[in-house]
Amino acid sequence: MTVALMWEARAVEGRGEALLTWARAQDLAVTPLRRETFRAPQDRVLVITWWDAAYDAVLPELPEPDGELVTRAVHRWRFESVPG
């Protein structure tokens, strides 16, 4: 089964590039099958990692950034792939 973990944060106004740089620099204890990083208006950063694992498997996730970098707690979601 493929599991996707989504991590989304909103930077303090004007700190979007700093948050993007921070997110890209975060290493995970285990390398995922795939990892993509996105940005969006309002200084938002999204990181999606894909894993070959059970839905409830313990998987490494990006941590919370420093509170001075973000406007709120990180949002996290977990999804499982379904046949097409």
trRosetta pair geometry for C-beta under 8 A, 3 or more apart (Angstrom, degrees):
i j d omega theta_ij theta_ji phi_ij phi_ji
1 52 7.4 132 72 -159 43 53
1 53 7.0 -59 80 87 89 30
1 54 6.2 70 53 -109 130 39
1 55 6.7 -52 128 -44 148 73
1 80 5.9 -18 175 -156 118 111
1 81 6.8 177 -170 46 69 91
2 33 7.3 -67 -132 35 103 156
2 50 5.8 -9 -171 -169 108 101
2 51 7.0 147 -156 74 58 43
2 52 6.3 -36 -98 -97 65 54
2 80 7.1 134 83 -159 53 59
2 81 4.1 31 64 -1 103 130
3 50 7.3 152 79 -156 43 52
3 51 4.8 -23 63 64 93 99
3 53 5.2 -55 19 67 125 90
3 54 7.4 23 -41 104 134 19
3 55 5.8 158 -99 -111 120 45
3 57 6.8 -170 14 36 159 111
3 59 7.1 -164 95 -32 134 156
3 78 6.4 -9 -175 -170 107 95
3 79 7.1 156 -159 82 58 45
3 80 5.5 -32 -102 -100 70 69
3 81 7.6 -116 -71 -6 28 81
4 48 5.7 -5 -174 -171 108 103
4 49 7.0 160 -154 80 57 42
4 50 5.3 -24 -98 -98 77 70
4 51 7.6 172 -84 18 30 75
4 78 7.4 158 82 -156 52 47
4 79 4.7 -11 58 61 99 98
4 80 7.7 -179 17 -86 75 20
4 81 7.3 92 -18 -53 101 82
5 48 7.0 161 80 -153 49 51
5 49 4.9 -6 54 56 99 93
5 51 7.0 37 -10 -5 102 117
5 59 6.2 -157 -44 99 142 137
5 61 5.9 -127 167 -107 150 96
5 76 7.1 -17 -173 -164 91 95
5 77 7.5 161 -158 84 46 49
5 78 5.6 -16 -105 -104 69 75
6 46 6.7 -20 -165 -165 94 98
6 47 7.5 153 -156 82 46 49
6 48 5.2 -14 -101 -101 72 82
6 75 7.9 -17 116 113 98 87
6 76 6.8 156 85 -154 63 45
6 77 4.4 0 53 56 112 94
6 78 7.6 -157 20 -72 76 30
6 79 7.2 40 -14 -2 109 106
7 23 7.7 172 105 -140 122 117
7 46 7.1 149 81 -157 54 48
7 47 4.5 -10 59 58 106 97
7 48 7.7 -171 23 -75 70 37
7 49 7.9 28 -2 -1 108 98
7 61 6.4 148 -75 -172 125 96
7 62 4.8 83 -168 43 174 120
7 74 6.0 -11 -165 178 85 126
7 75 7.7 149 -159 81 37 54
7 76 5.7 -4 -103 -104 64 80
8 44 6.5 1 -172 -174 96 105
8 45 7.1 172 -147 88 52 49
8 46 4.7 -7 -102 -104 88 79
8 47 7.8 -170 -72 24 47 61
8 74 6.8 146 72 -166 42 74
8 75 4.6 -19 64 62 99 101
8 76 7.7 -176 23 -75 72 37
9 19 6.1 -146 99 -169 119 132
9 23 7.4 -174 36 -75 124 124
9 44 7.1 167 88 -151 40 61
9 45 5.4 -8 59 57 87 94
9 65 6.2 87 -168 10 167 122
9 70 5.0 -71 -177 -116 113 131
9 72 8.0 -173 -150 70 68 71
9 74 4.8 -42 -80 -109 96 82
9 75 7.5 179 -75 21 45 71
10 42 6.3 -27 -142 132 113 101
10 43 6.1 89 -168 92 66 84
10 44 5.1 -30 -100 -96 74 76
10 45 7.9 174 -88 18 29 69
10 70 6.3 101 73 -156 52 85
10 71 5.0 -43 100 39 103 110
10 72 6.2 31 48 32 109 97
11 14 7.8 -122 123 66 115 33
11 15 4.2 -146 168 87 119 87
11 16 4.7 -176 43 -84 143 47
11 18 6.7 133 -144 64 140 89
11 19 3.8 -134 -79 -20 118 140
11 43 3.8 -93 55 152 101 120
11 44 7.5 -154 7 -79 79 25
11 45 6.9 63 -34 -10 102 106
11 69 6.1 -55 -134 165 83 71
11 70 6.0 -74 -110 -103 38 55
11 71 7.0 62 124 -15 16 91
12 15 4.5 40 63 20 83 132
12 43 7.4 -59 70 115 26 157
12 68 7.0 -37 -21 165 147 49
12 69 6.3 -135 3 -175 103 22
12 70 6.6 -144 -33 -111 74 5
12 71 5.6 139 -87 -62 54 81
13 43 6.4 -178 -117 0 35 147
13 71 7.9 59 -29 -68 67 126
14 43 7.2 -48 4 -76 16 145
15 18 4.5 -48 -171 43 81 120
15 19 5.9 86 128 -25 87 95
15 43 6.3 70 64 -164 58 145
15 69 5.9 -153 144 -152 143 64
16 19 5.8 -56 -148 37 32 109
16 20 6.2 34 154 -20 66 106
16 39 6.5 92 174 -156 115 125
16 43 3.2 -132 -73 -131 100 82
16 44 7.5 -15 -125 14 108 26
16 45 7.1 158 -158 -48 75 96
17 20 5.5 -51 -145 37 33 115
17 21 6.3 35 154 -19 65 104
18 21 5.8 -52 -148 37 30 112
18 22 6.3 34 152 -22 63 106
18 69 6.2 -131 115 -138 115 105
19 22 5.5 -53 -146 36 32 114
19 23 6.2 32 156 -20 67 105
19 43 6.6 99 26 170 137 95
19 45 4.9 -157 126 -11 111 139
19 65 6.4 -52 -130 -81 86 175
19 69 5.6 141 -86 166 86 109
19 70 6.8 96 -109 -78 128 81
20 23 5.9 -54 -146 35 28 109
20 24 6.4 26 157 -16 63 108
20 37 7.1 116 -153 158 82 127
20 39 5.6 -21 -92 -79 126 126
20 45 5.3 -172 -85 -103 65 127
21 24 6.0 -59 -148 38 29 109
21 25 6.3 24 156 -19 64 112
22 25 5.9 -66 -152 36 27 110
22 26 7.0 38 152 -38 63 99
22 65 5.6 70 130 -120 150 122
22 69 6.4 25 -9 -171 165 161
23 26 6.0 -46 -158 9 35 116
23 37 6.0 145 117 -134 120 127
23 45 5.1 -174 -15 151 155 143
23 47 5.5 -162 -180 -50 123 128
23 62 6.5 11 -140 -151 79 155
23 65 7.7 -58 -66 -68 76 123
24 37 5.8 -53 -83 -38 84 174
26 62 5.0 74 117 -130 159 96
26 63 7.0 -162 -138 24 135 83
28 31 6.7 139 74 -92 107 34
28 32 6.7 39 62 -25 159 91
28 35 7.9 -174 0 -87 133 145
28 49 7.2 79 -50 -116 161 159
28 60 4.2 137 -166 107 98 134
28 61 7.7 30 -119 -69 110 7
28 62 7.4 -70 -79 -70 95 62
29 60 4.5 175 31 -81 93 148
30 59 7.6 -100 58 -152 125 70
30 60 5.5 158 31 6 85 125
32 35 5.2 113 57 -58 122 93
32 49 4.0 -165 -58 -173 170 103
32 50 5.7 124 163 61 116 48
32 51 5.4 -79 -136 -75 92 75
33 50 4.5 -64 64 100 107 97
33 51 6.1 168 0 -101 99 24
33 52 5.8 97 -56 -25 128 88
34 49 7.1 166 87 -154 55 48
34 50 4.2 20 48 35 96 118
35 47 6.9 -5 -170 -173 92 96
35 48 7.3 171 -148 88 46 51
35 49 4.9 -7 -103 -106 83 80
35 50 7.6 -143 -65 19 45 72
36 47 7.3 170 87 -151 46 52
36 48 5.2 -3 56 55 92 95
37 45 7.0 -14 -170 -171 95 95
37 46 7.2 155 -158 85 47 53
37 47 5.1 -14 -104 -102 75 80
38 45 7.2 153 83 -159 53 48
38 46 4.3 -11 60 61 103 102
38 47 7.7 -173 22 -74 71 35
38 48 7.7 28 -2 -3 110 100
39 44 6.7 145 -161 84 56 59
39 45 5.6 -23 -103 -101 74 65
39 46 7.5 -176 -81 20 26 77
40 44 4.3 -18 60 66 98 113
40 45 8.0 -167 20 -72 76 25
40 46 7.0 42 -9 -10 112 112
41 44 7.1 21 75 17 37 103
47 62 5.9 70 67 -16 149 148
49 59 7.8 -179 101 153 128 131
49 61 7.9 -162 32 -116 137 59
51 57 7.1 -138 127 75 139 136
51 59 5.5 -90 -62 -123 171 144
53 57 3.8 -89 167 32 121 159
53 59 6.1 165 61 -73 167 118
54 57 4.6 125 57 -43 77 96
55 78 7.0 115 -169 143 77 121
55 80 4.8 -47 -95 -66 105 129
61 76 6.7 22 -165 -131 148 137
62 74 7.6 -152 95 -156 101 163
64 67 8.0 16 147 -65 114 68
64 70 7.7 -108 -174 30 81 148
64 73 6.8 -47 -124 -145 123 72
64 74 5.5 -148 -110 -3 72 117
65 69 4.5 -79 140 75 125 132
65 70 5.2 119 68 -24 114 116
65 74 7.3 116 8 -61 82 114
66 69 4.8 86 68 -2 85 108
66 70 7.7 150 80 7 47 87
67 70 6.7 -77 -139 52 34 84
70 73 7.7 97 119 -95 136 13
70 74 7.1 -47 -159 -64 169 72
